[in-house]
Amino acid sequence: MYYSTVDISAPKKDILTPEEVAQYLRKSLSWVYKNWRILGGRKLRGSLFFPKKEELYEFLFYKREGMEVRI
């Protein structure tokens, strides 16, 4: 069986925490938790994570099938 090693000391630039998303969007933490699905958040064993800033921005402002998400 193959196990990969993960360097936990390496900076995590690919994911954001709810606190980082709230700061980035200048919204409250409760707003982020209320809208985590719209923002593209994913749950992993009870923790909530979001894509990196560039992907979050594209997800929010990219028009999909005539629908635009506004914050």
PyMOL Python script that loads the backbone (N, CA, C, O; Angstrom):
from pymol import cmd

cmd.read_pdbstr("""\
ATOM      1  N   MET A   1       0.843  -1.176   0.000  1.00  0.00           N
ATOM      2  CA  MET A   1       0.000   0.000   0.000  1.00  0.00           C
ATOM      3  C   MET A   1       0.885   1.234   0.000  1.00  0.00           C
ATOM      4  O   MET A   1       1.899   1.277   0.697  1.00  0.00           O
ATOM      5  N   TYR A   2       0.501   2.242  -0.784  1.00  0.00           N
ATOM      6  CA  TYR A   2       1.281   3.463  -0.930  1.00  0.00           C
ATOM      7  C   TYR A   2       0.698   4.564  -0.054  1.00  0.00           C
ATOM      8  O   TYR A   2      -0.504   4.827  -0.100  1.00  0.00           O
ATOM      9  N   TYR A   3       1.535   5.196   0.730  1.00  0.00           N
ATOM     10  CA  TYR A   3       1.128   6.331   1.548  1.00  0.00           C
ATOM     11  C   TYR A   3       1.954   7.535   1.132  1.00  0.00           C
ATOM     12  O   TYR A   3       3.179   7.452   1.037  1.00  0.00           O
ATOM     13  N   SER A   4       1.295   8.640   0.886  1.00  0.00           N
ATOM     14  CA  SER A   4       2.037   9.855   0.564  1.00  0.00           C
ATOM     15  C   SER A   4       2.243  10.644   1.853  1.00  0.00           C
ATOM     16  O   SER A   4       1.416  10.601   2.764  1.00  0.00           O
ATOM     17  N   THR A   5       3.333  11.347   1.910  1.00  0.00           N
ATOM     18  CA  THR A   5       3.603  12.178   3.076  1.00  0.00           C
ATOM     19  C   THR A   5       3.160  13.597   2.782  1.00  0.00           C
ATOM     20  O   THR A   5       3.269  14.077   1.654  1.00  0.00           O
ATOM     21  N   VAL A   6       2.667  14.249   3.797  1.00  0.00           N
ATOM     22  CA  VAL A   6       2.197  15.617   3.662  1.00  0.00           C
ATOM     23  C   VAL A   6       3.034  16.487   4.576  1.00  0.00           C
ATOM     24  O   VAL A   6       3.171  16.201   5.765  1.00  0.00           O
ATOM     25  N   ASP A   7       3.589  17.539   4.025  1.00  0.00           N
ATOM     26  CA  ASP A   7       4.386  18.471   4.811  1.00  0.00           C
ATOM     27  C   ASP A   7       3.447  19.492   5.435  1.00  0.00           C
ATOM     28  O   ASP A   7       3.004  20.420   4.758  1.00  0.00           O
ATOM     29  N   ILE A   8       3.137  19.331   6.722  1.00  0.00           N
ATOM     30  CA  ILE A   8       2.182  20.225   7.369  1.00  0.00           C
ATOM     31  C   ILE A   8       2.790  21.590   7.674  1.00  0.00           C
ATOM     32  O   ILE A   8       2.064  22.521   8.022  1.00  0.00           O
ATOM     33  N   SER A   9       4.097  21.723   7.551  1.00  0.00           N
ATOM     34  CA  SER A   9       4.718  23.023   7.799  1.00  0.00           C
ATOM     35  C   SER A   9       4.684  23.903   6.557  1.00  0.00           C
ATOM     36  O   SER A   9       4.941  25.103   6.652  1.00  0.00           O
ATOM     37  N   ALA A  10       4.373  23.337   5.397  1.00  0.00           N
ATOM     38  CA  ALA A  10       4.309  24.109   4.152  1.00  0.00           C
ATOM     39  C   ALA A  10       3.089  25.025   4.178  1.00  0.00           C
ATOM     40  O   ALA A  10       2.036  24.631   4.679  1.00  0.00           O
ATOM     41  N   PRO A  11       3.214  26.241   3.647  1.00  0.00           N
ATOM     42  CA  PRO A  11       2.064  27.148   3.626  1.00  0.00           C
ATOM     43  C   PRO A  11       0.936  26.595   2.761  1.00  0.00           C
ATOM     44  O   PRO A  11       1.177  26.052   1.683  1.00  0.00           O
ATOM     45  N   LYS A  12      -0.283  26.737   3.239  1.00  0.00           N
ATOM     46  CA  LYS A  12      -1.454  26.227   2.533  1.00  0.00           C
ATOM     47  C   LYS A  12      -2.041  27.353   1.696  1.00  0.00           C
ATOM     48  O   LYS A  12      -2.823  28.150   2.216  1.00  0.00           O
ATOM     49  N   LYS A  13      -1.695  27.444   0.430  1.00  0.00           N
ATOM     50  CA  LYS A  13      -2.184  28.505  -0.431  1.00  0.00           C
ATOM     51  C   LYS A  13      -3.345  28.047  -1.291  1.00  0.00           C
ATOM     52  O   LYS A  13      -3.974  28.860  -1.968  1.00  0.00           O
ATOM     53  N   ASP A  14      -3.635  26.763  -1.275  1.00  0.00           N
ATOM     54  CA  ASP A  14      -4.688  26.240  -2.134  1.00  0.00           C
ATOM     55  C   ASP A  14      -6.059  26.255  -1.478  1.00  0.00           C
ATOM     56  O   ASP A  14      -7.065  26.104  -2.171  1.00  0.00           O
ATOM     57  N   ILE A  15      -6.132  26.430  -0.171  1.00  0.00           N
ATOM     58  CA  ILE A  15      -7.419  26.446   0.520  1.00  0.00           C
ATOM     59  C   ILE A  15      -7.474  27.612   1.491  1.00  0.00           C
ATOM     60  O   ILE A  15      -6.447  28.097   1.965  1.00  0.00           O
ATOM     61  N   LEU A  16      -8.685  28.048   1.776  1.00  0.00           N
ATOM     62  CA  LEU A  16      -8.917  29.131   2.730  1.00  0.00           C
ATOM     63  C   LEU A  16      -9.830  28.647   3.845  1.00  0.00           C
ATOM     64  O   LEU A  16     -10.684  27.787   3.630  1.00  0.00           O
ATOM     65  N   THR A  17      -9.648  29.192   5.013  1.00  0.00           N
ATOM     66  CA  THR A  17     -10.534  28.916   6.134  1.00  0.00           C
ATOM     67  C   THR A  17     -11.701  29.898   6.089  1.00  0.00           C
ATOM     68  O   THR A  17     -11.622  30.909   5.391  1.00  0.00           O
ATOM     69  N   PRO A  18     -12.775  29.623   6.814  1.00  0.00           N
ATOM     70  CA  PRO A  18     -13.894  30.575   6.846  1.00  0.00           C
ATOM     71  C   PRO A  18     -13.467  31.972   7.328  1.00  0.00           C
ATOM     72  O   PRO A  18     -13.984  32.981   6.847  1.00  0.00           O
ATOM     73  N   GLU A  19     -12.544  32.023   8.259  1.00  0.00           N
ATOM     74  CA  GLU A  19     -12.056  33.307   8.760  1.00  0.00           C
ATOM     75  C   GLU A  19     -11.342  34.092   7.664  1.00  0.00           C
ATOM     76  O   GLU A  19     -11.516  35.306   7.554  1.00  0.00           O
ATOM     77  N   GLU A  20     -10.545  33.408   6.860  1.00  0.00           N
ATOM     78  CA  GLU A  20      -9.827  34.063   5.766  1.00  0.00           C
ATOM     79  C   GLU A  20     -10.796  34.552   4.689  1.00  0.00           C
ATOM     80  O   GLU A  20     -10.602  35.621   4.110  1.00  0.00           O
ATOM     81  N   VAL A  21     -11.840  33.763   4.427  1.00  0.00           N
ATOM     82  CA  VAL A  21     -12.844  34.156   3.438  1.00  0.00           C
ATOM     83  C   VAL A  21     -13.590  35.393   3.923  1.00  0.00           C
ATOM     84  O   VAL A  21     -13.820  36.318   3.144  1.00  0.00           O
ATOM     85  N   ALA A  22     -13.969  35.424   5.192  1.00  0.00           N
ATOM     86  CA  ALA A  22     -14.669  36.576   5.752  1.00  0.00           C
ATOM     87  C   ALA A  22     -13.807  37.835   5.636  1.00  0.00           C
ATOM     88  O   ALA A  22     -14.305  38.904   5.281  1.00  0.00           O
ATOM     89  N   GLN A  23     -12.547  37.707   5.931  1.00  0.00           N
ATOM     90  CA  GLN A  23     -11.635  38.849   5.835  1.00  0.00           C
ATOM     91  C   GLN A  23     -11.469  39.280   4.374  1.00  0.00           C
ATOM     92  O   GLN A  23     -11.486  40.475   4.078  1.00  0.00           O
ATOM     93  N   TYR A  24     -11.312  38.332   3.473  1.00  0.00           N
ATOM     94  CA  TYR A  24     -11.120  38.622   2.054  1.00  0.00           C
ATOM     95  C   TYR A  24     -12.340  39.316   1.457  1.00  0.00           C
ATOM     96  O   TYR A  24     -12.200  40.265   0.686  1.00  0.00           O
ATOM     97  N   LEU A  25     -13.537  38.846   1.810  1.00  0.00           N
ATOM     98  CA  LEU A  25     -14.774  39.408   1.267  1.00  0.00           C
ATOM     99  C   LEU A  25     -15.298  40.585   2.088  1.00  0.00           C
ATOM    100  O   LEU A  25     -16.265  41.238   1.695  1.00  0.00           O
ATOM    101  N   ARG A  26     -14.662  40.851   3.220  1.00  0.00           N
ATOM    102  CA  ARG A  26     -15.100  41.913   4.135  1.00  0.00           C
ATOM    103  C   ARG A  26     -16.537  41.689   4.596  1.00  0.00           C
ATOM    104  O   ARG A  26     -17.363  42.602   4.606  1.00  0.00           O
ATOM    105  N   LYS A  27     -16.800  40.448   4.975  1.00  0.00           N
ATOM    106  CA  LYS A  27     -18.100  40.048   5.503  1.00  0.00           C
ATOM    107  C   LYS A  27     -17.895  39.451   6.881  1.00  0.00           C
ATOM    108  O   LYS A  27     -16.767  39.153   7.274  1.00  0.00           O
ATOM    109  N   SER A  28     -18.978  39.277   7.613  1.00  0.00           N
ATOM    110  CA  SER A  28     -18.877  38.661   8.936  1.00  0.00           C
ATOM    111  C   SER A  28     -18.677  37.154   8.794  1.00  0.00           C
ATOM    112  O   SER A  28     -19.008  36.562   7.767  1.00  0.00           O
ATOM    113  N   LEU A  29     -18.142  36.559   9.825  1.00  0.00           N
ATOM    114  CA  LEU A  29     -17.927  35.119   9.834  1.00  0.00           C
ATOM    115  C   LEU A  29     -19.260  34.373   9.775  1.00  0.00           C
ATOM    116  O   LEU A  29     -19.361  33.326   9.136  1.00  0.00           O
ATOM    117  N   SER A  30     -20.274  34.911  10.438  1.00  0.00           N
ATOM    118  CA  SER A  30     -21.597  34.261  10.396  1.00  0.00           C
ATOM    119  C   SER A  30     -22.170  34.302   8.979  1.00  0.00           C
ATOM    120  O   SER A  30     -22.852  33.364   8.567  1.00  0.00           O
ATOM    121  N   TRP A  31     -21.902  35.379   8.225  1.00  0.00           N
ATOM    122  CA  TRP A  31     -22.366  35.462   6.835  1.00  0.00           C
ATOM    123  C   TRP A  31     -21.698  34.383   5.984  1.00  0.00           C
ATOM    124  O   TRP A  31     -22.346  33.759   5.143  1.00  0.00           O
ATOM    125  N   VAL A  32     -20.415  34.168   6.203  1.00  0.00           N
ATOM    126  CA  VAL A  32     -19.681  33.145   5.450  1.00  0.00           C
ATOM    127  C   VAL A  32     -20.255  31.765   5.750  1.00  0.00           C
ATOM    128  O   VAL A  32     -20.463  30.970   4.833  1.00  0.00           O
ATOM    129  N   TYR A  33     -20.513  31.469   7.030  1.00  0.00           N
ATOM    130  CA  TYR A  33     -21.088  30.166   7.382  1.00  0.00           C
ATOM    131  C   TYR A  33     -22.492  30.005   6.809  1.00  0.00           C
ATOM    132  O   TYR A  33     -22.870  28.902   6.415  1.00  0.00           O
ATOM    133  N   LYS A  34     -23.263  31.072   6.756  1.00  0.00           N
ATOM    134  CA  LYS A  34     -24.615  30.999   6.219  1.00  0.00           C
ATOM    135  C   LYS A  34     -24.604  30.756   4.704  1.00  0.00           C
ATOM    136  O   LYS A  34     -25.518  30.124   4.175  1.00  0.00           O
ATOM    137  N   ASN A  35     -23.588  31.250   4.013  1.00  0.00           N
ATOM    138  CA  ASN A  35     -23.533  31.187   2.554  1.00  0.00           C
ATOM    139  C   ASN A  35     -22.403  30.304   2.030  1.00  0.00           C
ATOM    140  O   ASN A  35     -21.943  30.508   0.906  1.00  0.00           O
ATOM    141  N   TRP A  36     -21.954  29.349   2.799  1.00  0.00           N
ATOM    142  CA  TRP A  36     -20.781  28.562   2.411  1.00  0.00           C
ATOM    143  C   TRP A  36     -21.006  27.768   1.127  1.00  0.00           C
ATOM    144  O   TRP A  36     -20.069  27.577   0.352  1.00  0.00           O
ATOM    145  N   ARG A  37     -22.208  27.311   0.892  1.00  0.00           N
ATOM    146  CA  ARG A  37     -22.468  26.540  -0.342  1.00  0.00           C
ATOM    147  C   ARG A  37     -22.384  27.438  -1.576  1.00  0.00           C
ATOM    148  O   ARG A  37     -21.822  27.039  -2.596  1.00  0.00           O
ATOM    149  N   ILE A  38     -22.936  28.638  -1.487  1.00  0.00           N
ATOM    150  CA  ILE A  38     -22.882  29.588  -2.590  1.00  0.00           C
ATOM    151  C   ILE A  38     -21.438  29.972  -2.891  1.00  0.00           C
ATOM    152  O   ILE A  38     -21.078  30.201  -4.045  1.00  0.00           O
ATOM    153  N   LEU A  39     -20.621  30.040  -1.860  1.00  0.00           N
ATOM    154  CA  LEU A  39     -19.225  30.442  -2.013  1.00  0.00           C
ATOM    155  C   LEU A  39     -18.319  29.307  -2.484  1.00  0.00           C
ATOM    156  O   LEU A  39     -17.130  29.525  -2.719  1.00  0.00           O
ATOM    157  N   GLY A  40     -18.858  28.116  -2.623  1.00  0.00           N
ATOM    158  CA  GLY A  40     -18.056  26.993  -3.104  1.00  0.00           C
ATOM    159  C   GLY A  40     -17.305  26.274  -2.008  1.00  0.00           C
ATOM    160  O   GLY A  40     -16.320  25.587  -2.280  1.00  0.00           O
ATOM    161  N   GLY A  41     -17.752  26.418  -0.772  1.00  0.00           N
ATOM    162  CA  GLY A  41     -17.101  25.755   0.352  1.00  0.00           C
ATOM    163  C   GLY A  41     -17.339  24.250   0.341  1.00  0.00           C
ATOM    164  O   GLY A  41     -18.316  23.767  -0.232  1.00  0.00           O
ATOM    165  N   ARG A  42     -16.443  23.529   0.973  1.00  0.00           N
ATOM    166  CA  ARG A  42     -16.546  22.072   1.097  1.00  0.00           C
ATOM    167  C   ARG A  42     -16.303  21.689   2.548  1.00  0.00           C
ATOM    168  O   ARG A  42     -15.438  22.249   3.221  1.00  0.00           O
ATOM    169  N   LYS A  43     -17.084  20.724   3.015  1.00  0.00           N
ATOM    170  CA  LYS A  43     -16.901  20.217   4.375  1.00  0.00           C
ATOM    171  C   LYS A  43     -16.046  18.964   4.347  1.00  0.00           C
ATOM    172  O   LYS A  43     -16.207  18.098   3.486  1.00  0.00           O
ATOM    173  N   LEU A  44     -15.148  18.886   5.288  1.00  0.00           N
ATOM    174  CA  LEU A  44     -14.283  17.728   5.435  1.00  0.00           C
ATOM    175  C   LEU A  44     -14.209  17.393   6.910  1.00  0.00           C
ATOM    176  O   LEU A  44     -13.547  18.083   7.685  1.00  0.00           O
ATOM    177  N   ARG A  45     -14.898  16.319   7.291  1.00  0.00           N
ATOM    178  CA  ARG A  45     -14.940  15.869   8.692  1.00  0.00           C
ATOM    179  C   ARG A  45     -15.307  16.989   9.663  1.00  0.00           C
ATOM    180  O   ARG A  45     -14.663  17.164  10.698  1.00  0.00           O
ATOM    181  N   GLY A  46     -16.334  17.734   9.320  1.00  0.00           N
ATOM    182  CA  GLY A  46     -16.822  18.782  10.208  1.00  0.00           C
ATOM    183  C   GLY A  46     -16.134  20.123  10.054  1.00  0.00           C
ATOM    184  O   GLY A  46     -16.583  21.106  10.644  1.00  0.00           O
ATOM    185  N   SER A  47     -15.062  20.197   9.282  1.00  0.00           N
ATOM    186  CA  SER A  47     -14.375  21.464   9.048  1.00  0.00           C
ATOM    187  C   SER A  47     -14.782  21.997   7.686  1.00  0.00           C
ATOM    188  O   SER A  47     -15.089  21.234   6.770  1.00  0.00           O
ATOM    189  N   LEU A  48     -14.780  23.304   7.567  1.00  0.00           N
ATOM    190  CA  LEU A  48     -15.197  23.953   6.340  1.00  0.00           C
ATOM    191  C   LEU A  48     -13.993  24.603   5.668  1.00  0.00           C
ATOM    192  O   LEU A  48     -13.226  25.323   6.308  1.00  0.00           O
ATOM    193  N   PHE A  49     -13.836  24.342   4.369  1.00  0.00           N
ATOM    194  CA  PHE A  49     -12.724  24.883   3.602  1.00  0.00           C
ATOM    195  C   PHE A  49     -13.242  25.483   2.310  1.00  0.00           C
ATOM    196  O   PHE A  49     -14.295  25.095   1.804  1.00  0.00           O
ATOM    197  N   PHE A  50     -12.483  26.441   1.780  1.00  0.00           N
ATOM    198  CA  PHE A  50     -12.855  27.134   0.560  1.00  0.00           C
ATOM    199  C   PHE A  50     -11.690  27.106  -0.413  1.00  0.00           C
ATOM    200  O   PHE A  50     -10.542  26.912  -0.012  1.00  0.00           O
ATOM    201  N   PRO A  51     -11.993  27.305  -1.727  1.00  0.00           N
ATOM    202  CA  PRO A  51     -10.907  27.340  -2.715  1.00  0.00           C
ATOM    203  C   PRO A  51     -10.048  28.584  -2.526  1.00  0.00           C
ATOM    204  O   PRO A  51     -10.423  29.506  -1.801  1.00  0.00           O
ATOM    205  N   LYS A  52      -8.891  28.600  -3.186  1.00  0.00           N
ATOM    206  CA  LYS A  52      -8.001  29.757  -3.067  1.00  0.00           C
ATOM    207  C   LYS A  52      -8.684  31.019  -3.591  1.00  0.00           C
ATOM    208  O   LYS A  52      -9.706  30.942  -4.272  1.00  0.00           O
ATOM    209  N   LYS A  53      -8.116  32.176  -3.271  1.00  0.00           N
ATOM    210  CA  LYS A  53      -8.750  33.461  -3.565  1.00  0.00           C
ATOM    211  C   LYS A  53      -9.104  33.638  -5.031  1.00  0.00           C
ATOM    212  O   LYS A  53     -10.190  34.121  -5.352  1.00  0.00           O
ATOM    213  N   GLU A  54      -8.207  33.256  -5.920  1.00  0.00           N
ATOM    214  CA  GLU A  54      -8.464  33.435  -7.347  1.00  0.00           C
ATOM    215  C   GLU A  54      -9.672  32.624  -7.799  1.00  0.00           C
ATOM    216  O   GLU A  54     -10.509  33.117  -8.555  1.00  0.00           O
ATOM    217  N   GLU A  55      -9.761  31.385  -7.337  1.00  0.00           N
ATOM    218  CA  GLU A  55     -10.883  30.528  -7.694  1.00  0.00           C
ATOM    219  C   GLU A  55     -12.177  31.011  -7.047  1.00  0.00           C
ATOM    220  O   GLU A  55     -13.244  30.934  -7.657  1.00  0.00           O
ATOM    221  N   LEU A  56     -12.087  31.502  -5.831  1.00  0.00           N
ATOM    222  CA  LEU A  56     -13.260  32.042  -5.142  1.00  0.00           C
ATOM    223  C   LEU A  56     -13.800  33.249  -5.903  1.00  0.00           C
ATOM    224  O   LEU A  56     -15.009  33.378  -6.091  1.00  0.00           O
ATOM    225  N   TYR A  57     -12.916  34.118  -6.333  1.00  0.00           N
ATOM    226  CA  TYR A  57     -13.316  35.303  -7.099  1.00  0.00           C
ATOM    227  C   TYR A  57     -13.997  34.898  -8.406  1.00  0.00           C
ATOM    228  O   TYR A  57     -15.057  35.426  -8.742  1.00  0.00           O
ATOM    229  N   GLU A  58     -13.399  33.974  -9.138  1.00  0.00           N
ATOM    230  CA  GLU A  58     -13.983  33.501 -10.393  1.00  0.00           C
ATOM    231  C   GLU A  58     -15.338  32.845 -10.152  1.00  0.00           C
ATOM    232  O   GLU A  58     -16.273  33.031 -10.932  1.00  0.00           O
ATOM    233  N   PHE A  59     -15.440  32.079  -9.076  1.00  0.00           N
ATOM    234  CA  PHE A  59     -16.696  31.399  -8.754  1.00  0.00           C
ATOM    235  C   PHE A  59     -17.803  32.410  -8.469  1.00  0.00           C
ATOM    236  O   PHE A  59     -18.947  32.211  -8.878  1.00  0.00           O
ATOM    237  N   LEU A  60     -17.465  33.502  -7.765  1.00  0.00           N
ATOM    238  CA  LEU A  60     -18.462  34.489  -7.390  1.00  0.00           C
ATOM    239  C   LEU A  60     -18.920  35.363  -8.555  1.00  0.00           C
ATOM    240  O   LEU A  60     -20.100  35.699  -8.651  1.00  0.00           O
ATOM    241  N   PHE A  61     -18.005  35.729  -9.430  1.00  0.00           N
ATOM    242  CA  PHE A  61     -18.330  36.720 -10.444  1.00  0.00           C
ATOM    243  C   PHE A  61     -18.435  36.165 -11.859  1.00  0.00           C
ATOM    244  O   PHE A  61     -18.602  36.933 -12.806  1.00  0.00           O
ATOM    245  N   TYR A  62     -18.342  34.867 -12.018  1.00  0.00           N
ATOM    246  CA  TYR A  62     -18.491  34.241 -13.324  1.00  0.00           C
ATOM    247  C   TYR A  62     -19.961  33.938 -13.540  1.00  0.00           C
ATOM    248  O   TYR A  62     -20.580  33.269 -12.713  1.00  0.00           O
ATOM    249  N   LYS A  63     -20.517  34.405 -14.611  1.00  0.00           N
ATOM    250  CA  LYS A  63     -21.942  34.162 -14.883  1.00  0.00           C
ATOM    251  C   LYS A  63     -22.142  32.733 -15.351  1.00  0.00           C
ATOM    252  O   LYS A  63     -21.452  32.265 -16.257  1.00  0.00           O
ATOM    253  N   ARG A  64     -23.083  32.048 -14.735  1.00  0.00           N
ATOM    254  CA  ARG A  64     -23.419  30.673 -15.101  1.00  0.00           C
ATOM    255  C   ARG A  64     -24.892  30.614 -15.471  1.00  0.00           C
ATOM    256  O   ARG A  64     -25.757  30.897 -14.643  1.00  0.00           O
ATOM    257  N   GLU A  65     -25.170  30.252 -16.693  1.00  0.00           N
ATOM    258  CA  GLU A  65     -26.533  30.035 -17.174  1.00  0.00           C
ATOM    259  C   GLU A  65     -27.467  31.182 -16.781  1.00  0.00           C
ATOM    260  O   GLU A  65     -28.576  30.945 -16.301  1.00  0.00           O
ATOM    261  N   GLY A  66     -27.024  32.409 -16.981  1.00  0.00           N
ATOM    262  CA  GLY A  66     -27.863  33.565 -16.693  1.00  0.00           C
ATOM    263  C   GLY A  66     -27.992  33.913 -15.236  1.00  0.00           C
ATOM    264  O   GLY A  66     -28.803  34.765 -14.872  1.00  0.00           O
ATOM    265  N   MET A  67     -27.215  33.276 -14.398  1.00  0.00           N
ATOM    266  CA  MET A  67     -27.298  33.555 -12.964  1.00  0.00           C
ATOM    267  C   MET A  67     -26.005  34.203 -12.499  1.00  0.00           C
ATOM    268  O   MET A  67     -24.915  33.732 -12.825  1.00  0.00           O
ATOM    269  N   GLU A  68     -26.126  35.268 -11.747  1.00  0.00           N
ATOM    270  CA  GLU A  68     -24.957  35.951 -11.215  1.00  0.00           C
ATOM    271  C   GLU A  68     -25.103  36.044  -9.707  1.00  0.00           C
ATOM    272  O   GLU A  68     -26.154  36.438  -9.203  1.00  0.00           O
ATOM    273  N   VAL A  69     -24.062  35.686  -8.992  1.00  0.00           N
ATOM    274  CA  VAL A  69     -24.079  35.755  -7.536  1.00  0.00           C
ATOM    275  C   VAL A  69     -23.492  37.084  -7.132  1.00  0.00           C
ATOM    276  O   VAL A  69     -22.386  37.431  -7.545  1.00  0.00           O
ATOM    277  N   ARG A  70     -24.219  37.827  -6.333  1.00  0.00           N
ATOM    278  CA  ARG A  70     -23.726  39.120  -5.855  1.00  0.00           C
ATOM    279  C   ARG A  70     -23.550  39.076  -4.360  1.00  0.00           C
ATOM    280  O   ARG A  70     -24.331  38.451  -3.642  1.00  0.00           O
ATOM    281  N   ILE A  71     -22.513  39.749  -3.899  1.00  0.00           N
ATOM    282  CA  ILE A  71     -22.286  39.805  -2.455  1.00  0.00           C
ATOM    283  C   ILE A  71     -22.443  41.221  -1.960  1.00  0.00           C
ATOM    284  O   ILE A  71     -22.291  41.478  -0.766  1.00  0.00           O
TER     285      ILE A  71
END
""", "prot")
cmd.dss("prot")
cmd.show_as("cartoon", "prot")
cmd.util.cbc("prot")
cmd.orient("prot")
